Amino acid sequence: MELAPLALRLAQSRRVVLVDWLGFGTSDRPDAAYGPTLYEEQLDLMRAAVLQPGETSVDVVALSLPAQYVVVAAADHPERFGRIVLISPTGFGRFKGSAGPTPARLYRVLRVTGIGRLVFAVLARRRVIRWFLGQIFADPGQMPPEYASYCWRTCQQPGAFRAPLAFVAGMLNDSRAEGAYQRLANPTLLVFGDHPHFTDPAASEALVAANQHLRRVTIEHAGDLPQLEQPDETAAVVEAFLRAD
């Protein structure tokens, strides 16, 4: 839902495969070990599955948290990827993952005590969802009317609490991401809105300055979902970057 408008725009000139990550969107919600290892394995399976005969790499557009899994995979295996676009990426600055035991302990507490289910039930209320979404748009009036309903529906699926609780506990962050940004050898574009809430564009400046393969662009009058709030401008920036030699 979040990337569908951009995917449709890109599909006018290239083959596009759009996915929901396990535990989110329209995907299944199994009782799995949600974390970087699981999602990086999924990323590699998806990458390999979409390759056409004669292809060895894919371009990737990732939004927010999954940007961490993409940069870690691309830093270790640059030959598997082409050009990379990361919209509102995390994994550095204020949104840097921790390698310590705290996230795992917090996740166990949330699951074992039942507190997590209660927290999720509160967060999954329509009113709370609308309030949260209002924080990630520079202008809440630009929020697609069907988006809040979609977010609420995904929270009603069996097992919907599992992956979000892992996220709240910090289990989904990859502590290797910041170092991976520094090692990236693939042409990579970091896209930020000028009114970010859940990403840290200022912290990306040092990464871009230290790595010639990184570029950064800011979409004006947009929050953390510029592809929804300023779809035409964001699509134009992404298309131009993916077409570049």
Stockholm file with secondary structure:
# STOCKHOLM 1.0

chainA/1-245         MELAPLALRLAQSRRVVLVDWLGFGTSDRPDAAYGPTLYEEQLDLMRAAVLQPGETSVDVVALSLPAQYVVVAAADHPERFGRIVLISPTGFGRFKGSAGPTPARLYRVLRVTGIGRLVFAVLARRRVIRWFLGQIFADPGQMPPEYASYCWRTCQQPGAFRAPLAFVAGMLNDSRAEGAYQRLANPTLLVFGDHPHFTDPAASEALVAANQHLRRVTIEHAGDLPQLEQPDETAAVVEAFLRAD
#=GR chainA/1-245 SS CCSHHHHHHHTTTSCCCCCCCTTSTTSCCCSCCCSHHHHHHHHHHHHHHHCCTTCCCEEEEEESTHHHHHHHHHHHCGGGEEEEEEESCCSSGGGCCCCSSHHHHHHHHHHHHSHHHHHHHHHTSHHHHHHHHHHSCSSGGGSCHHHHHHHHHHTTSTTTTHHHHHHHTTTTCCTTHHHHHHHCCSCEEEEEESSCSSSCHHHHHHHHHHCTTEEEEEETTCCSCHHHHSHHHHHHHHHHHHHCC
#=GC SS_cons         CCSHHHHHHHTTTSCCCCCCCTTSTTSCCCSCCCSHHHHHHHHHHHHHHHCCTTCCCEEEEEESTHHHHHHHHHHHCGGGEEEEEEESCCSSGGGCCCCSSHHHHHHHHHHHHSHHHHHHHHHTSHHHHHHHHHHSCSSGGGSCHHHHHHHHHHTTSTTTTHHHHHHHTTTTCCTTHHHHHHHCCSCEEEEEESSCSSSCHHHHHHHHHHCTTEEEEEETTCCSCHHHHSHHHHHHHHHHHHHCC
//
